[in-house]
């Protein structure tokens, strides 16, 4: 039985209110900010919010989802071998593996999280080599890819820099999977590791 994001997060906070994972220290790029998500399925609306940390290193990405108070609620890691979701449990950390992050988070959380697409989408561009289409919306420049619409709502440096606020949206499907509206607000431009000195 799939659980809502709010139910999963609430359960994790009750189990381990101060749990954290080891920080990712070798990333090429790191992003830190706030998230809010709203899901709607058959007229039922669910929502949650918190903080996120996203790290990119080669073909691997790691997404940490934190409570508003800073305790880590879940970590999703993707590499060429597949995807892993780790969260605190009653007897320590609980890990679930799957072929890809969208299928894994849908099975565990009840809604798909496109972690693999994040590596490019969070920079406001589609993933290279996969079909996409550009859009112009009332809220900003956008594109569609893999069933998601990604809109850059605001950029740093008075509109000239990296994306600061983004909106990822996906409609409800007949499978069924819920409609999703995921907003990201970055604290600062991405931290990029320079070449070895």
ROFIGU-310837 format. One record per residue (C-alpha): residue number from 0; residue in three letters; x, y, z. Coordinates in Angstrom, 2 decimals, decimal comma. Example, Ala and Ser with C-alpha at 12.3 -4.5 7.8 and 13.67 -1.06 7.14 Angstrom:
// ROFIGU-310837
@k: 0; r: ALA; c1: 12,30; c2: -4,50; c3: 7,80;
@k: 1; r: SER; c1: 13,67; c2: -1,06; c3: 7,14;
END
This chain:
// ROFIGU-310837
@k: 0; r: UNK; c1: 0,00; c2: 0,00; c3: 0,00;
@k: 1; r: UNK; c1: 1,43; c2: 3,34; c3: -1,05;
@k: 2; r: UNK; c1: 1,61; c2: 6,11; c3: 1,55;
@k: 3; r: UNK; c1: 1,32; c2: 9,84; c3: 1,05;
@k: 4; r: UNK; c1: 4,43; c2: 11,96; c3: 1,29;
@k: 5; r: UNK; c1: 3,13; c2: 13,70; c3: 4,39;
@k: 6; r: UNK; c1: 2,44; c2: 10,38; c3: 6,11;
@k: 7; r: UNK; c1: 5,89; c2: 9,03; c3: 5,28;
@k: 8; r: UNK; c1: 7,59; c2: 12,21; c3: 6,51;
@k: 9; r: UNK; c1: 5,52; c2: 12,32; c3: 9,69;
@k: 10; r: UNK; c1: 6,36; c2: 8,71; c3: 10,46;
@k: 11; r: UNK; c1: 10,06; c2: 9,26; c3: 9,90;
@k: 12; r: UNK; c1: 10,08; c2: 12,31; c3: 12,19;
@k: 13; r: UNK; c1: 8,42; c2: 10,28; c3: 14,97;
@k: 14; r: UNK; c1: 10,98; c2: 7,50; c3: 14,62;
@k: 15; r: UNK; c1: 14,07; c2: 9,69; c3: 14,51;
@k: 16; r: UNK; c1: 13,58; c2: 13,41; c3: 14,84;
@k: 17; r: UNK; c1: 17,30; c2: 14,20; c3: 14,63;
@k: 18; r: UNK; c1: 18,52; c2: 11,66; c3: 12,08;
@k: 19; r: UNK; c1: 21,06; c2: 12,77; c3: 9,49;
@k: 20; r: UNK; c1: 23,04; c2: 11,09; c3: 6,72;
@k: 21; r: UNK; c1: 26,72; c2: 11,62; c3: 6,05;
@k: 22; r: UNK; c1: 27,08; c2: 14,73; c3: 3,88;
@k: 23; r: UNK; c1: 28,19; c2: 14,38; c3: 0,27;
@k: 24; r: UNK; c1: 31,64; c2: 16,01; c3: 0,12;
@k: 25; r: UNK; c1: 32,96; c2: 15,07; c3: -3,34;
@k: 26; r: UNK; c1: 30,25; c2: 16,49; c3: -5,58;
@k: 27; r: UNK; c1: 30,99; c2: 18,43; c3: -8,75;
@k: 28; r: UNK; c1: 27,86; c2: 20,53; c3: -8,18;
@k: 29; r: UNK; c1: 25,74; c2: 21,02; c3: -5,06;
@k: 30; r: UNK; c1: 22,38; c2: 22,74; c3: -4,65;
@k: 31; r: UNK; c1: 20,69; c2: 23,67; c3: -1,37;
@k: 32; r: UNK; c1: 17,24; c2: 25,14; c3: -0,82;
@k: 33; r: UNK; c1: 13,59; c2: 24,63; c3: 0,07;
@k: 34; r: UNK; c1: 10,92; c2: 22,47; c3: -1,53;
@k: 35; r: UNK; c1: 7,16; c2: 22,29; c3: -1,40;
@k: 36; r: UNK; c1: 5,09; c2: 19,59; c3: -3,09;
@k: 37; r: UNK; c1: 1,37; c2: 19,23; c3: -3,73;
@k: 38; r: UNK; c1: -0,11; c2: 15,99; c3: -5,08;
@k: 39; r: UNK; c1: -3,69; c2: 15,49; c3: -6,25;
@k: 40; r: UNK; c1: -5,30; c2: 12,14; c3: -7,04;
@k: 41; r: UNK; c1: -9,01; c2: 11,63; c3: -7,66;
@k: 42; r: UNK; c1: -9,73; c2: 14,97; c3: -6,04;
@k: 43; r: UNK; c1: -7,70; c2: 14,23; c3: -2,91;
@k: 44; r: UNK; c1: -4,98; c2: 16,77; c3: -2,20;
@k: 45; r: UNK; c1: -1,82; c2: 16,15; c3: -0,17;
@k: 46; r: UNK; c1: 1,09; c2: 18,49; c3: 0,51;
@k: 47; r: UNK; c1: 4,40; c2: 18,70; c3: 2,30;
@k: 48; r: UNK; c1: 7,44; c2: 20,97; c3: 2,48;
@k: 49; r: UNK; c1: 10,96; c2: 21,06; c3: 3,81;
@k: 50; r: UNK; c1: 14,54; c2: 21,52; c3: 2,70;
@k: 51; r: UNK; c1: 16,63; c2: 19,69; c3: 0,12;
@k: 52; r: UNK; c1: 20,26; c2: 19,10; c3: -0,77;
@k: 53; r: UNK; c1: 21,12; c2: 17,85; c3: -4,26;
@k: 54; r: UNK; c1: 24,60; c2: 16,70; c3: -5,32;
@k: 55; r: UNK; c1: 25,92; c2: 15,71; c3: -8,75;
@k: 56; r: UNK; c1: 29,12; c2: 13,68; c3: -9,20;
@k: 57; r: UNK; c1: 29,72; c2: 12,16; c3: -12,63;
@k: 58; r: UNK; c1: 26,91; c2: 9,74; c3: -13,44;
@k: 59; r: UNK; c1: 25,70; c2: 9,72; c3: -9,83;
@k: 60; r: UNK; c1: 23,26; c2: 12,04; c3: -8,05;
@k: 61; r: UNK; c1: 22,11; c2: 12,22; c3: -4,43;
@k: 62; r: UNK; c1: 18,98; c2: 14,02; c3: -3,21;
@k: 63; r: UNK; c1: 18,41; c2: 14,55; c3: 0,53;
@k: 64; r: UNK; c1: 14,96; c2: 15,61; c3: 1,73;
@k: 65; r: UNK; c1: 14,90; c2: 17,27; c3: 5,15;
@k: 66; r: UNK; c1: 12,17; c2: 18,37; c3: 7,51;
@k: 67; r: UNK; c1: 11,69; c2: 22,13; c3: 8,02;
@k: 68; r: UNK; c1: 13,70; c2: 21,69; c3: 11,26;
@k: 69; r: UNK; c1: 16,64; c2: 20,13; c3: 9,42;
@k: 70; r: UNK; c1: 16,44; c2: 16,41; c3: 10,23;
@k: 71; r: UNK; c1: 17,00; c2: 14,19; c3: 7,20;
@k: 72; r: UNK; c1: 13,81; c2: 12,38; c3: 6,16;
@k: 73; r: UNK; c1: 15,00; c2: 10,46; c3: 3,11;
@k: 74; r: UNK; c1: 17,94; c2: 10,14; c3: 0,75;
@k: 75; r: UNK; c1: 17,52; c2: 9,11; c3: -2,88;
@k: 76; r: UNK; c1: 20,70; c2: 8,10; c3: -4,71;
@k: 77; r: UNK; c1: 20,92; c2: 7,25; c3: -8,42;
@k: 78; r: UNK; c1: 23,90; c2: 5,81; c3: -10,28;
@k: 79; r: UNK; c1: 24,36; c2: 3,54; c3: -13,31;
@k: 80; r: UNK; c1: 23,48; c2: 0,51; c3: -11,15;
@k: 81; r: UNK; c1: 20,01; c2: 1,85; c3: -10,27;
@k: 82; r: UNK; c1: 18,31; c2: 3,83; c3: -7,51;
@k: 83; r: UNK; c1: 18,29; c2: 3,58; c3: -3,71;
@k: 84; r: UNK; c1: 15,97; c2: 5,26; c3: -1,21;
@k: 85; r: UNK; c1: 17,15; c2: 5,32; c3: 2,41;
@k: 86; r: UNK; c1: 15,14; c2: 6,56; c3: 5,39;
@k: 87; r: UNK; c1: 15,33; c2: 6,11; c3: 9,17;
@k: 88; r: UNK; c1: 13,33; c2: 3,18; c3: 10,56;
@k: 89; r: UNK; c1: 12,52; c2: 1,62; c3: 13,92;
@k: 90; r: UNK; c1: 15,68; c2: -0,51; c3: 13,84;
@k: 91; r: UNK; c1: 18,04; c2: 1,84; c3: 12,02;
@k: 92; r: UNK; c1: 18,23; c2: 3,01; c3: 8,44;
@k: 93; r: UNK; c1: 15,93; c2: 1,27; c3: 5,96;
@k: 94; r: UNK; c1: 17,01; c2: 0,98; c3: 2,33;
@k: 95; r: UNK; c1: 14,90; c2: 0,14; c3: -0,72;
@k: 96; r: UNK; c1: 16,35; c2: -0,41; c3: -4,21;
@k: 97; r: UNK; c1: 14,80; c2: -0,11; c3: -7,64;
@k: 98; r: UNK; c1: 15,60; c2: 0,21; c3: -11,33;
@k: 99; r: UNK; c1: 15,02; c2: 3,96; c3: -11,39;
@k: 100; r: UNK; c1: 14,15; c2: 6,75; c3: -8,98;
@k: 101; r: UNK; c1: 10,70; c2: 7,54; c3: -10,37;
@k: 102; r: UNK; c1: 9,48; c2: 3,94; c3: -9,98;
@k: 103; r: UNK; c1: 11,13; c2: 3,61; c3: -6,57;
@k: 104; r: UNK; c1: 9,73; c2: 6,81; c3: -5,07;
@k: 105; r: UNK; c1: 6,30; c2: 6,04; c3: -6,50;
@k: 106; r: UNK; c1: 6,34; c2: 2,63; c3: -4,83;
@k: 107; r: UNK; c1: 7,58; c2: 3,96; c3: -1,48;
@k: 108; r: UNK; c1: 6,16; c2: 7,49; c3: -1,29;
@k: 109; r: UNK; c1: 3,10; c2: 7,17; c3: -3,52;
@k: 110; r: UNK; c1: 4,29; c2: 9,69; c3: -6,12;
@k: 111; r: UNK; c1: 7,16; c2: 9,64; c3: -8,63;
@k: 112; r: UNK; c1: 10,16; c2: 11,90; c3: -8,03;
@k: 113; r: UNK; c1: 12,26; c2: 12,52; c3: -11,18;
@k: 114; r: UNK; c1: 15,65; c2: 12,56; c3: -9,46;
@k: 115; r: UNK; c1: 17,63; c2: 11,57; c3: -12,56;
@k: 116; r: UNK; c1: 16,19; c2: 14,51; c3: -14,51;
@k: 117; r: UNK; c1: 17,10; c2: 16,91; c3: -11,70;
@k: 118; r: UNK; c1: 20,77; c2: 17,00; c3: -12,75;
@k: 119; r: UNK; c1: 19,82; c2: 19,11; c3: -15,79;
@k: 120; r: UNK; c1: 16,35; c2: 20,41; c3: -14,95;
@k: 121; r: UNK; c1: 17,56; c2: 22,24; c3: -11,83;
@k: 122; r: UNK; c1: 19,81; c2: 24,26; c3: -14,16;
@k: 123; r: UNK; c1: 16,82; c2: 25,11; c3: -16,35;
@k: 124; r: UNK; c1: 17,68; c2: 22,86; c3: -19,29;
@k: 125; r: UNK; c1: 16,36; c2: 19,54; c3: -20,64;
@k: 126; r: UNK; c1: 18,39; c2: 16,34; c3: -20,42;
@k: 127; r: UNK; c1: 20,45; c2: 16,00; c3: -23,60;
@k: 128; r: UNK; c1: 19,63; c2: 13,15; c3: -25,93;
@k: 129; r: UNK; c1: 16,00; c2: 12,79; c3: -24,84;
@k: 130; r: UNK; c1: 12,97; c2: 14,35; c3: -26,58;
@k: 131; r: UNK; c1: 11,81; c2: 17,70; c3: -25,21;
@k: 132; r: UNK; c1: 9,83; c2: 20,74; c3: -26,34;
@k: 133; r: UNK; c1: 10,14; c2: 24,39; c3: -25,37;
@k: 134; r: UNK; c1: 7,17; c2: 26,32; c3: -23,99;
@k: 135; r: UNK; c1: 6,42; c2: 29,92; c3: -23,12;
@k: 136; r: UNK; c1: 4,02; c2: 30,24; c3: -20,20;
@k: 137; r: UNK; c1: 2,59; c2: 33,13; c3: -18,20;
@k: 138; r: UNK; c1: 4,98; c2: 32,28; c3: -15,35;
@k: 139; r: UNK; c1: 8,21; c2: 32,00; c3: -17,32;
@k: 140; r: UNK; c1: 10,25; c2: 30,02; c3: -19,82;
@k: 141; r: UNK; c1: 9,48; c2: 26,31; c3: -19,70;
@k: 142; r: UNK; c1: 10,03; c2: 22,99; c3: -21,43;
@k: 143; r: UNK; c1: 8,39; c2: 19,57; c3: -21,40;
@k: 144; r: UNK; c1: 10,32; c2: 16,32; c3: -21,01;
@k: 145; r: UNK; c1: 9,51; c2: 12,80; c3: -19,83;
@k: 146; r: UNK; c1: 5,93; c2: 13,82; c3: -19,02;
@k: 147; r: UNK; c1: 7,02; c2: 16,76; c3: -16,83;
@k: 148; r: UNK; c1: 6,78; c2: 20,51; c3: -17,41;
@k: 149; r: UNK; c1: 9,73; c2: 22,42; c3: -15,96;
@k: 150; r: UNK; c1: 9,39; c2: 26,18; c3: -15,54;
@k: 151; r: UNK; c1: 12,09; c2: 28,61; c3: -14,43;
@k: 152; r: UNK; c1: 10,20; c2: 31,15; c3: -12,33;
@k: 153; r: UNK; c1: 13,14; c2: 33,30; c3: -11,25;
@k: 154; r: UNK; c1: 16,92; c2: 33,54; c3: -11,74;
@k: 155; r: UNK; c1: 19,76; c2: 34,88; c3: -9,65;
@k: 156; r: UNK; c1: 21,67; c2: 38,06; c3: -10,62;
@k: 157; r: UNK; c1: 18,57; c2: 39,97; c3: -11,73;
@k: 158; r: UNK; c1: 17,53; c2: 37,30; c3: -14,21;
@k: 159; r: UNK; c1: 20,97; c2: 36,66; c3: -15,73;
@k: 160; r: UNK; c1: 22,22; c2: 33,87; c3: -13,46;
@k: 161; r: UNK; c1: 21,31; c2: 30,33; c3: -12,51;
@k: 162; r: UNK; c1: 17,68; c2: 29,44; c3: -11,73;
@k: 163; r: UNK; c1: 16,57; c2: 30,43; c3: -8,23;
@k: 164; r: UNK; c1: 12,92; c2: 29,30; c3: -8,27;
@k: 165; r: UNK; c1: 11,64; c2: 26,38; c3: -10,35;
@k: 166; r: UNK; c1: 8,34; c2: 24,57; c3: -10,80;
@k: 167; r: UNK; c1: 8,13; c2: 20,91; c3: -11,85;
@k: 168; r: UNK; c1: 4,63; c2: 19,74; c3: -12,81;
@k: 169; r: UNK; c1: 3,15; c2: 16,46; c3: -13,97;
@k: 170; r: UNK; c1: -0,55; c2: 15,75; c3: -14,63;
@k: 171; r: UNK; c1: -2,58; c2: 12,95; c3: -13,11;
@k: 172; r: UNK; c1: -2,50; c2: 9,80; c3: -15,24;
@k: 173; r: UNK; c1: -4,79; c2: 6,82; c3: -15,73;
@k: 174; r: UNK; c1: -2,37; c2: 4,34; c3: -14,07;
@k: 175; r: UNK; c1: -3,19; c2: 6,13; c3: -11,74;
@k: 176; r: UNK; c1: -0,40; c2: 8,39; c3: -10,55;
@k: 177; r: UNK; c1: -1,19; c2: 11,72; c3: -8,90;
@k: 178; r: UNK; c1: -0,83; c2: 15,15; c3: -10,39;
@k: 179; r: UNK; c1: 2,30; c2: 16,71; c3: -8,93;
@k: 180; r: UNK; c1: 3,37; c2: 20,31; c3: -8,40;
@k: 181; r: UNK; c1: 6,89; c2: 20,53; c3: -6,99;
@k: 182; r: UNK; c1: 8,46; c2: 23,92; c3: -6,25;
@k: 183; r: UNK; c1: 12,15; c2: 24,44; c3: -5,54;
@k: 184; r: UNK; c1: 13,70; c2: 27,63; c3: -4,14;
@k: 185; r: UNK; c1: 17,50; c2: 27,66; c3: -4,03;
@k: 186; r: UNK; c1: 19,28; c2: 29,48; c3: -1,20;
@k: 187; r: UNK; c1: 22,16; c2: 30,49; c3: -3,49;
@k: 188; r: UNK; c1: 23,61; c2: 29,65; c3: -6,91;
@k: 189; r: UNK; c1: 24,98; c2: 26,10; c3: -7,18;
@k: 190; r: UNK; c1: 28,34; c2: 25,40; c3: -5,58;
@k: 191; r: UNK; c1: 30,62; c2: 24,15; c3: -8,36;
@k: 192; r: UNK; c1: 33,87; c2: 22,36; c3: -7,60;
@k: 193; r: UNK; c1: 36,75; c2: 23,81; c3: -9,54;
@k: 194; r: UNK; c1: 39,51; c2: 21,81; c3: -11,23;
@k: 195; r: UNK; c1: 42,20; c2: 20,34; c3: -8,97;
@k: 196; r: UNK; c1: 44,76; c2: 22,96; c3: -8,10;
END
